[in-house]
């Protein structure tokens, strides 16, 4: 998913006539996404989403 996200960014940059991301920029985005997912896992985002779906089904 991270690779697809980076490819989409590069496609948009190319569409606007700009240079694609460098290897360093790709790495920073990948690390940022992984750190963000760890933070969300600690917060309990999965449980929060599960509660939201349960609420939607019972409502």
C-alpha positions, 0 to 999 in steps of 0.5 A: 500500500505504501508503494502504491501511495508513493507511485500515486504521488509520483504520477501526480507530480509527473502530471503537473510537469514536476520531477518524481520523488527522490529515493530519500523522499520515498524513504521518508514517506515510507517511514512516516507512514509506518510510524503513523500506523504504529501510533494509530495502533497504539491509540486503538484505531481498530477498536474505534472503527469496529465500534463505529461499524457496530453502531452503524449496523445497529442504528 
